[in-house]
Amino acid sequence: MSSFFRTLLLSRTSKFLITQSASDWLLQSNRGCGGISFKFSKRNFSAGVSRHNEASNLSACMDNPYVCFDDMIAARRAEASRSILVQVQSETSLPDLYNYCCKFGNIKMLHYYSCGQNNFILIEFSETESVKAVLEFGTHLETEPVIPVRSPLLWFRTNKKKIKNLSRADNVISAGSIPYSSQNLQMPDNEELLRLLRDCETVSDQMMTLYLHSKLNDIGSRLRFLTARQIELMLCGVFPHIQAIPFGSSVNSYGKLGCDLDLSLLLDDITVNNNSRLVFQAKTRLNKRTSVQRQMEVVADLIQLLLPGCSHVRKILQARVPIVKFNQDLTFIECDLSTDNTAAIYMSELLYLLGYIDWRVRPLVFTVRWWAKEVMLTNSPHPGHWITNFSLTLLVIFFLQRENILPSLDFLMKTAGPEDDRVTEDGINCTFLRDLSKLPQPEQKNSKSLAELLLRFFEFYSTFDFATKAVSINLGTTINKPEPVAPMFIINPLERLLNVTKNMNFEETARLRIEAKNALSEFSVNAVHETFNDKKNWGLADLTRNQKKPPSEQYFSGLLKTPLKNGKRLVRVEELFNNTVENEVNGHITLKSPSSETSGTFNSEITSESEDSSNSKISDTESASSIDTENQDPNSVVISDNASQSKKILLPRRATQLKKKKKLN
């Protein structure tokens, strides 16, 4: 049995004791921006940042010392087993609730949060037995026909009995003496975030501010593990050792406030004891996939019918990995539940490890994800042809490998010891170094600031040859694409035959390069300014979707950034290279057309690009041909492809009118 499952097995049977280092880490983990401040002097956009600010950034990111993934998961699960969630009338109910629950055991911490008009307090006891006492003492309402489920999700009703002649000091503990914290569940709104970014001194400070105000905080992590605990308690009667393990952004250190919760159900291991004469009666599982689909269908029904707070249960059983989606309305989390998805858990562990190798990794990942959302490269949570946050994270990791900041996965596998061996039931090798203290340091250390790395990131991918090259963080270098027809190919680090960006098309691949080039241009323009207006967006704030682009980019970027309707783009980028696209500029209708070499199709442009490496850059001026709008017929437009050939094209709108007129005649 691997150390991951062995550690979790110990924790779930209450035999696991959290190490002191893990306990200390949990006390100070995910504090958001508390206790962190930047001292600003003269605002300067330049990529070079003062050593003082770099030290502040380093201190902010290293507030949480590295704890191995197994210990972190075990410690969080132990927290959830000692916790209950109570809905209260308001934050003023905290002293009364604290005083009432003290009789069940020692309270370690109270965590208050609110969402809309709903107020909740998460109580962590020192012992698991206290939670059992609460569940035994809890009650149901007699006036409502409810399903008598006992779970750690409760609400605190008003005390109708008036207590007289008892001093407040003897019965109610003042709020000032209660160990409690209050944190937000959602990110700041756009206006508040832009204000915070404008107040920063450098781009590096902007990146740190964005990271600290966006990352998943302590209460967010606690609620996710408590949600997983609710699923475990529902199924532990049949599977006493079942585990609902979070994976993805909730645990890989790249999760932001309000992110989804991905869960994998790990059923009991098959117990083999040759010394025992007592054998469990069990049903035979003939087809694994069919069995998994039926199990997930039953679990979905149980969640819908029995679990309080769970709603909008959807079954997606025909996917490669069958999942059940549902909302937990009391913790305000959207959940995706799968089973025996151990490869995804190990992938989360790999990303978690890489995020702690260098303090600049996570702020850069958060910045790139935020930028991609602002320019509408990503459209989470709607599926489609656009790039995902997971793919963007791998692109950042690959870039940092090229910058000699992160090691390749193959290097981590070579330095792994016997204790790091991990192989899934499907035979996927997930072995890599887990102990960062054993990781050799590079001879030449990259000391670039966050701003410098961001500029280099945009420069790197604005000219990247996606047409012929594939991204591999296993090797830390590019390789020839295994599937030449794929628009983009990012090799899955653990399942190396899979393409992480299989969903993407040529249009979105080109948009990634175009937007990276636009961002690079924005930075280049702003870098020449020495001072800034306090009310003007600058740096990261200048990369938002509301920015005003130069006139030369308005047509191209305007069509790319059209709003989405029902998860689908209203304008496809391939239409930009089609002769039927119209645009009004200064009251005149203009038409863009590709050069004759591309034959007017988007795919042919990509093909010609792969044949000629010198055409690796894509921009609006390179993609569209020159247009002659002078002295043009109001019903047609003249296109000059290479300044030597011209042709007159009847506008589609006018052509339709002529057809209707002929029919009437």
Stockholm file with secondary structure:
# STOCKHOLM 1.0

chainA/1-665         MSSFFRTLLLSRTSKFLITQSASDWLLQSNRGCGGISFKFSKRNFSAGVSRHNEASNLSACMDNPYVCFDDMIAARRAEASRSILVQVQSETSLPDLYNYCCKFGNIKMLHYYSCGQNNFILIEFSETESVKAVLEFGTHLETEPVIPVRSPLLWFRTNKKKIKNLSRADNVISAGSIPYSSQNLQMPDNEELLRLLRDCETVSDQMMTLYLHSKLNDIGSRLRFLTARQIELMLCGVFPHIQAIPFGSSVNSYGKLGCDLDLSLLLDDITVNNNSRLVFQAKTRLNKRTSVQRQMEVVADLIQLLLPGCSHVRKILQARVPIVKFNQDLTFIECDLSTDNTAAIYMSELLYLLGYIDWRVRPLVFTVRWWAKEVMLTNSPHPGHWITNFSLTLLVIFFLQRENILPSLDFLMKTAGPEDDRVTEDGINCTFLRDLSKLPQPEQKNSKSLAELLLRFFEFYSTFDFATKAVSINLGTTINKPEPVAPMFIINPLERLLNVTKNMNFEETARLRIEAKNALSEFSVNAVHETFNDKKNWGLADLTRNQKKPPSEQYFSGLLKTPLKNGKRLVRVEELFNNTVENEVNGHITLKSPSSETSGTFNSEITSESEDSSNSKISDTESASSIDTENQDPNSVVISDNASQSKKILLPRRATQLKKKKKLN
#=GR chainA/1-665 SS CCHHHHHHHHHHTTCCCCCHHHHHHHHHTTCTTTTCCCCCCSCCCCSCCCHHHHHHHHHHHTTSCCCCHHHHHHHHHHHHHTEEEEEESSGGGHHHHHHHHGGGSCEEEEEEEEETTEEEEEEEESSHHHHHHHHHHCCCCSSSCCCCCCCSEEECCCCCSCCCSCCHHHHCCCGGGSCEEECCSSCCCHHHHHHHHHTCSSHHHHHHHHHHHHBCCHHHHHHHHHHHHHHHHHHTTTCTTCEEEEEGGGTSSCCBTTCCEEEEEECCCCCCCTTCCCCCCCCCCCCHHHHHHHHHHHHHHHHHHHSTTEEEEEEECSSSSCEEEEEETTTTEEEEEEESCHHHHHHHHHHHHHHHHSTTHHHHHHHHHHHHHHTTSCCTTSCSSSCCHHHHHHHHHHHHHHTTSSCCHHHHHHTCCGGGCCBCTTCCBCCCCCCGGGCCCCSSCCCCCHHHHHHHHHHHHHSCCTTTEEEETTTTEEEECSSTTCSCCBBCSSSTTSBTTTTCCHHHHHHHHHHHHHHHHHHHHHTTCSCCCTTSCCGGGGGSTTCCCCHHHHHHHHHHTCCEETTEESSCGGGGGSTTCCEEETTEEECCCCCGGGTTCHHHHHHHHHHCGGGCCCCHHHHSCCEECTTCCTTEEEEESSSSCEEEEECHHHHHHHHHHHHHC
#=GC SS_cons         CCHHHHHHHHHHTTCCCCCHHHHHHHHHTTCTTTTCCCCCCSCCCCSCCCHHHHHHHHHHHTTSCCCCHHHHHHHHHHHHHTEEEEEESSGGGHHHHHHHHGGGSCEEEEEEEEETTEEEEEEEESSHHHHHHHHHHCCCCSSSCCCCCCCSEEECCCCCSCCCSCCHHHHCCCGGGSCEEECCSSCCCHHHHHHHHHTCSSHHHHHHHHHHHHBCCHHHHHHHHHHHHHHHHHHTTTCTTCEEEEEGGGTSSCCBTTCCEEEEEECCCCCCCTTCCCCCCCCCCCCHHHHHHHHHHHHHHHHHHHSTTEEEEEEECSSSSCEEEEEETTTTEEEEEEESCHHHHHHHHHHHHHHHHSTTHHHHHHHHHHHHHHTTSCCTTSCSSSCCHHHHHHHHHHHHHHTTSSCCHHHHHHTCCGGGCCBCTTCCBCCCCCCGGGCCCCSSCCCCCHHHHHHHHHHHHHSCCTTTEEEETTTTEEEECSSTTCSCCBBCSSSTTSBTTTTCCHHHHHHHHHHHHHHHHHHHHHTTCSCCCTTSCCGGGGGSTTCCCCHHHHHHHHHHTCCEETTEESSCGGGGGSTTCCEEETTEEECCCCCGGGTTCHHHHHHHHHHCGGGCCCCHHHHSCCEECTTCCTTEEEEESSSSCEEEEECHHHHHHHHHHHHHC
//
